[in-house]
Amino acid sequence: MVTLHRELVAHLGGDADAVILETPYGFQVNRDDISNRARDYFRRSVSLATVVAPDTGADGPSIGAPGDGDADKVRDLVRRADWVFSGPGSPSYALNRWQTLRLGEILRERVARGHGVTVMASAAACTVGFAALPVYEVYKAGHPPAWLTGLNLLGALGLPVAVIPHYDNAEGGTHDTRFCYLGEPRLAALEQKLPEGSAVLGIDEHTAVIVDLGTSLVRVWGRGVMTIRRRGASVLVPGGTTLPLEQLRDLVAGTEPAVVPLPRRPADTDTDTDEGAGAARHAATAGTGGAATLQEAVAAAELRFDSAQGARDGGAMAEAAVELESVIAAWSADMEEDQGGEWARTVLHGMIRRLAQVAGRGLSEPEHTLGRILVPLLGLRGRLRADGAYDLADEVREALAAGGVRLHDTAEGSEWWWEEETDDQQTGSRPQA
């Protein structure tokens, strides 16, 4: 979602103090690698220099308690930052750590006073409502569905909601993994535990909800929809819609008719037209057609490469390979799992080998080079045949054949074509007069 990130950063102006809050994945042994990849992603794709606010004290229960110097530094860093981002991991772990470090109150205060930009994605997004979903415990460990107490960042905006990202997830294939892996039966059971006047706020994948406190507008950005669900009844707000914050409050409270016509405009897209702009997850360059998955982006780049090779366009072949490398780099920098990266790199390596192979033969053969030589040779051979010197004419034919040039004599003259050797076959270019 590189275009959206750029838009949010541009809203702040230059030299923004930017912080990545690593808490949701702070328990993972590869947390340093995730943080480094996140910093590289924002630096390379968004031109944003970031620092990491570490999950202070994650390795020891006595460290990072209130009053600890390192925890105070993290709280101050987050409080003053112009831009704060937190993303994937475990919602329950993040909530527990943020309570211990008193970071939850810092985040609430940021939102309440409208300071800077606060971006909460994936697991972190689960925590921003008054109730939070313990995804790992329910989906992976089999715990009974139950709400945790959330940060309630949206409560300050008059939105008593439980936020569920990955709302349209379809990874399960044969089983229901919608609603952040809950599925319909468990979500229906959890809904009954929400108080009257509240709702589930579902956000599809490849989709964002932007609340602009300066204008009191809410914008749904991206491919999917925002869903306001109350006791099984849902109102869908498509990507590309902007509505007043007050209207969203009414939809959450159930006082706004479910059939209200929502203001629409063309859906946001995540394509980059700036020269030199890098590809990113769900924001591939124009050549990949806005591919939503890594597999789609690889397929689009490979199709472009094949077409360029068929047209003997070396520049376009190289461009397709470079584009694919950018896509792979952007997806590998994503803080979610790097799924399909090894397969994508295999495709890229195959492109490079094919490009080297055809470059060695010369992409401009045979028309541009052989044609300039063959025209006078065929003229000489024609004169030899006209003079009856058939033996010499045949020697010219045999010499050309040794170089891969085939001749076909007609009443109008001689046609030629070139047969180039490949690893497993011979392919001929079109006949030339």
C-alpha positions in Angstrom: 0.0 0.0 0.0 2.9 2.3 -0.9 0.8 5.0 -2.5 -1.3 5.4 0.7 1.8 5.5 2.9 3.2 8.2 0.7 0.1 10.2 0.8 0.0 10.1 4.6 3.7 11.0 4.9 3.2 13.9 2.4 0.5 15.2 4.7 3.1 15.7 7.4 5.6 17.6 5.2 9.4 17.0 5.2 11.7 15.6 7.9 8.9 13.9 9.9 9.9 12.0 13.1 8.8 8.5 12.3 8.6 5.5 14.6 7.9 1.8 14.1 6.4 0.3 17.2 7.6 -3.3 17.2 5.5 -4.5 20.2 3.0 -6.8 18.4 5.9 -9.0 17.1 8.2 -8.3 20.0 8.0 -11.9 21.2 9.3 -13.3 17.9 12.9 -14.5 17.8 13.3 -12.7 14.4 11.9 -9.4 15.6 15.1 -7.6 14.7 15.0 -8.9 11.1 11.3 -7.8 10.8 12.1 -4.4 12.1 15.0 -4.0 9.7 12.9 -5.1 6.8 10.2 -2.6 7.8 12.6 0.2 8.1 14.1 -0.7 4.7 10.6 -0.8 3.1 9.6 2.7 4.3 13.0 4.1 3.4 13.1 2.6 -0.1 9.4 2.7 -1.1 8.1 5.7 0.9 11.3 7.8 1.3 10.7 7.8 5.0 13.5 7.4 7.6 12.2 5.6 10.6 13.4 4.5 14.1 12.2 1.5 15.9 10.6 1.8 19.3 11.7 -1.5 20.8 9.5 -3.9 22.9 11.3 -2.8 26.0 11.7 -5.5 28.6 10.2 -8.3 26.5 13.0 -10.6 27.6 12.5 -10.1 31.3 9.5 -9.5 33.5 11.2 -6.9 35.8 12.5 -4.8 33.0 10.3 -2.2 31.3 8.0 -1.7 34.3 6.5 1.8 34.9 9.3 4.1 35.9 12.0 2.2 34.1 14.3 4.5 32.1 14.1 2.6 28.8 10.3 2.4 29.0 10.1 6.2 29.6 12.2 6.8 26.5 9.9 4.7 24.4 6.8 6.4 25.7 8.3 9.8 25.0 9.5 8.7 21.6 6.0 7.6 20.6 4.3 10.6 22.2 6.3 13.1 20.2 6.5 11.3 16.9 4.9 12.8 13.8 4.2 9.4 12.4 3.7 6.1 14.3 3.2 2.7 12.7 2.5 -0.7 14.3 1.6 -3.8 12.4 1.6 -7.6 12.4 2.0 -10.0 15.3 -0.2 -11.0 18.3 -3.0 -8.6 19.4 -3.1 -10.1 22.9 0.7 -9.8 23.4 0.6 -6.2 22.2 -2.2 -5.3 24.6 -0.4 -6.9 27.5 2.9 -5.2 26.8 1.3 -1.8 26.1 -0.5 -2.0 29.4 2.7 -2.8 31.2 4.6 -0.1 29.5 1.7 2.4 29.7 2.0 2.9 26.0 -1.8 2.5 25.5 -2.5 5.8 27.2 0.2 7.4 25.0 -1.5 6.2 21.9 -5.0 7.2 23.1 -3.6 10.7 23.9 -2.1 11.0 20.4 -5.5 10.2 18.8 -7.5 12.4 21.2 -5.5 15.5 20.5 -5.1 14.7 16.8 -1.3 14.7 16.9 0.4 13.5 13.7 -0.5 10.3 11.9 -1.0 7.0 13.7 -1.2 3.9 11.5 -2.3 0.6 12.9 -2.3 -2.4 10.6 -3.1 -6.1 11.0 -2.7 -7.3 14.6 -2.2 -3.7 15.8 -5.5 -2.8 14.1 -7.3 -5.4 16.2 -6.4 -3.5 19.3 -7.8 0.0 18.5 -11.4 -0.7 19.4 -12.9 -1.0 22.9 -12.9 -4.8 22.4 -10.1 -6.8 20.8 -9.9 -10.2 19.2 -7.3 -12.7 20.5 -6.6 -14.2 17.1 -3.8 -16.6 18.1 -5.6 -18.0 21.1 -8.9 -18.6 19.2 -7.6 -19.7 15.8 -4.4 -21.5 16.7 -4.8 -22.6 20.3 -8.5 -23.4 20.3 -9.5 -21.1 23.1 -13.3 -20.3 23.4 -14.1 -17.0 21.5 -13.9 -14.1 23.9 -13.2 -10.4 23.6 -10.2 -8.7 25.3 -10.2 -5.2 26.5 -8.9 -3.1 23.7 -7.0 0.3 23.6 -10.2 2.0 22.6 -8.4 4.6 20.5 -11.6 5.1 18.4 -13.6 5.7 21.6 -12.3 9.2 21.7 -13.9 9.7 18.2 -17.2 8.5 19.4 -16.9 5.0 17.7 -17.6 2.1 20.2 -16.4 -0.6 17.9 -14.4 -3.9 17.8 -12.1 -3.6 14.8 -11.5 -6.8 12.8 -9.0 -6.6 10.0 -8.5 -9.2 7.3 -12.3 -9.3 7.2 -12.6 -10.9 3.8 -9.7 -13.4 4.3 -10.0 -16.5 2.1 -6.9 -18.4 2.9 -8.8 -21.3 4.3 -10.1 -22.5 1.0 -12.2 -25.3 2.2 -13.0 -23.7 5.6 -14.2 -20.3 6.6 -11.3 -17.9 7.5 -13.2 -14.7 7.1 -13.2 -12.1 9.9 -9.5 -12.5 10.7 -9.7 -16.3 10.8 -12.8 -16.4 13.1 -15.4 -17.7 10.5 -19.1 -16.9 10.7 -20.2 -19.1 13.7 -17.5 -17.7 16.1 -18.1 -14.1 15.0 -21.9 -14.5 15.5 -21.2 -15.8 19.0 -18.9 -12.9 19.8 -21.3 -10.3 18.5 -23.8 -11.3 21.2 -21.3 -10.3 23.8 -21.0 -6.7 22.5 -23.0 -4.0 24.3 -26.0 -2.3 22.7 -25.0 0.7 20.7 -21.6 -0.8 19.5 -20.7 -2.7 16.4 -18.0 -4.7 14.6 -16.0 -2.6 12.2 -14.6 -4.9 9.5 -11.8 -3.9 7.2 -11.0 -6.0 4.1 -7.5 -7.0 3.1 -5.7 -4.5 0.8 -8.0 -1.8 2.3 -7.6 1.1 4.8 -9.9 3.3 6.7 -8.6 6.9 7.1 -10.1 9.1 9.8 -9.2 12.8 9.1 -9.8 14.7 12.3 -9.1 18.0 10.6 -12.0 17.6 8.3 -14.1 15.1 10.3 -14.2 12.8 7.2 -13.7 9.1 6.9 -12.3 7.6 3.7 -12.3 4.0 2.7 -9.2 3.4 0.6 -8.3 0.4 -1.5 -9.7 -2.7 -3.1 -12.2 -3.9 -0.5 -14.9 -2.5 1.7 -15.4 -1.3 5.3 -18.2 -3.3 7.0 -20.3 -2.0 9.9 -21.9 -5.1 11.4 -24.6 -5.2 14.1 -26.1 -8.5 15.2 -25.5 -10.1 11.9 -26.8 -7.2 9.8 -24.1 -5.4 7.7 -23.7 -2.1 6.0 -20.9 -2.2 3.4 -19.0 1.0 2.5 -17.0 0.4 -0.7 -13.4 1.5 -1.3 -13.4 5.0 -2.8 -16.2 6.2 -0.5 -15.8 9.3 1.7 -18.4 10.0 4.4 -18.7 12.3 7.4 -17.4 11.0 10.7 -20.9 11.7 12.2 -22.5 9.4 9.7 -20.2 6.6 10.6 -21.1 7.2 14.3 -24.8 6.8 13.4 -24.1 3.6 11.4 -22.3 2.2 14.4 -25.1 3.2 16.8 -27.7 1.8 14.4 -29.5 5.2 14.1 -28.6 5.6 10.5 -30.8 3.7 8.0 -28.9 0.7 6.6 -29.9 1.7 3.1 -28.4 5.2 3.3 -26.9 6.2 0.0 -23.3 6.7 0.6 -21.3 9.3 -1.3 -19.1 7.6 -3.9 -16.2 8.5 -6.0 -13.9 6.3 -8.1 -12.1 3.7 -6.0 -8.6 4.5 -4.9 -5.9 2.5 -6.6 -2.4 1.8 -5.5 -0.4 2.3 -8.7 2.6 4.6 -9.0 3.2 6.9 -12.0 6.1 8.8 -10.6 9.3 8.0 -12.5 11.5 5.7 -10.5 8.7 4.8 -8.0 9.3 1.4 -6.5 6.8 -1.5 -6.4 5.3 -2.5 -3.2 2.9 -5.1 -1.9 -0.6 -4.6 -3.4 1.0 -1.6 -5.3 2.9 -3.1 -8.1 4.0 -0.8 -11.0 1.8 -0.2 -14.0 3.4 -3.1 -15.8 2.0 -5.6 -13.3 -1.5 -4.2 -13.7 -2.0 -3.5 -10.0 -1.5 -7.1 -9.1 -3.0 -8.0 -5.7 -0.7 -10.9 -4.9 3.0 -11.7 -5.5 2.0 -14.6 -7.8 0.0 -12.2 -10.0 2.8 -9.7 -10.2 5.3 -12.4 -11.2 3.0 -13.8 -13.8 2.5 -10.3 -15.3 6.2 -9.6 -15.4 6.9 -13.0 -17.0 4.3 -12.3 -19.6 5.9 -9.0 -20.4 9.3 -10.7 -20.7 8.0 -13.4 -23.0 6.3 -10.8 -25.3 9.5 -8.7 -25.4 11.6 -11.7 -26.3 9.1 -12.6 -29.1 9.5 -9.0 -30.4 13.3 -9.2 -30.0 13.2 -6.1 -27.8 16.2 -6.4 -25.5 15.4 -3.2 -23.6 11.9 -4.4 -22.7 13.2 -7.8 -21.6 15.6 -6.1 -19.2 12.9 -3.7 -18.0 10.6 -6.7 -17.2 13.4 -8.4 -15.2 14.2 -5.2 -13.3 10.5 -4.7 -12.6 10.2 -8.2 -11.2 13.3 -7.7 -9.0 11.7 -4.5 -7.6 8.4 -6.4 -6.9 10.3 -9.2 -5.1 12.3 -6.7 -3.0 9.2 -4.9 -2.0 7.3 -8.0 -1.0 10.3 -9.4 0.9 10.3 -6.1 2.9 6.7 -6.6 3.8 6.3 -7.4 7.5 3.9 -10.3 6.8 5.3 -13.7 5.9 7.5 -13.8 2.8 5.2 -16.3 0.9 6.3 -17.2 -2.6 9.5 -15.3 -2.6 11.7 -18.2 -3.4 9.5 -19.2 -6.4 9.5 -15.6 -7.6 13.3 -15.5 -7.4 13.5 -18.7 -9.5 11.5 -17.0 -12.2 13.7 -13.9 -12.1 16.9 -16.1 -12.4 15.4 -17.8 -15.4 14.7 -14.4 -17.0 18.3 -13.4 -16.5 19.6 -16.6 -18.1 17.3 -16.3 -21.1 18.3 -12.6 -21.5 22.0 -13.6 -21.4 21.4 -16.4 -24.0 19.7 -14.2 -26.5 22.1 -11.4 -25.9 25.0 -13.8 -26.8 23.4 -14.6 -30.1 22.5 -11.0 -30.9 18.9 -9.8 -30.7 19.1 -7.9 -33.9 19.8 -11.0 -36.0 19.1 -11.8 -38.7 17.2 -9.0 -40.4 19.4 -6.0 -39.4 22.8 -7.6 -39.8 22.5 -10.6 -42.1 20.2 -8.7 -44.4 22.9 -6.1 -45.2 25.3 -8.9 -46.2 22.9 -11.2 -47.9 21.4 -8.7 -50.4 24.6 -8.3 -52.3 25.5 -12.0 -52.0 22.1 -13.1 -53.4 22.6 -10.5 -56.2 26.0 -12.1 -57.0 24.5 -15.6 -56.8 21.7 -14.5 -59.3 24.3 -13.2 -61.7 26.3 -16.5 -61.5 23.1 -18.5 -62.2 22.3 -16.2 -65.1 25.8 -16.7 -66.5 25.4 -20.5 -66.2 28.0 -20.8 -63.3 25.8 -23.1 -61.3 28.6 -24.8 -59.5 29.8 -21.4 -58.1 26.2 -20.5 -57.3 25.8 -23.8 -55.4 29.0 -23.1 -53.4 27.5 -19.7 -52.3 24.3 -21.5 -51.2 26.3 -24.1 -49.2 28.4 -21.4 -47.6 25.3 -19.6 -46.5 23.7 -22.9 -45.3 26.7 -23.5 -43.1 26.0 -20.2 -41.4 22.3 -21.1 -40.8 20.8 -19.3 -43.8 18.4 -21.3 -45.9 17.5 -20.3 -49.5 14.4 -21.0 -51.6 14.6 -20.1 -55.3 11.5 -18.8 -57.1 10.7 -17.4 -60.5 10.9 -13.9 -58.9 14.2 -14.5 -57.2 15.6 -16.1 -54.0 14.0 -16.0 -50.5 16.0 -16.6 -47.4 15.5 -17.3 -43.8 17.7 -17.9 -40.8 17.5 -21.0 -38.6 18.9 -20.3 -35.1 20.0 -23.1 -32.8 18.5 -23.2 -29.3 19.1 -25.8 -26.6 16.4 -28.1 -27.7 15.1 -27.0 -31.1 15.7 -24.9 -34.2 13.5 -21.8 -34.8 13.4 -20.0 -38.1 12.9 -16.3 -38.7 10.4 -15.3 -41.4 11.4 -15.6 -45.1 13.1 -12.7 -46.7 13.2 -11.7 -50.3 
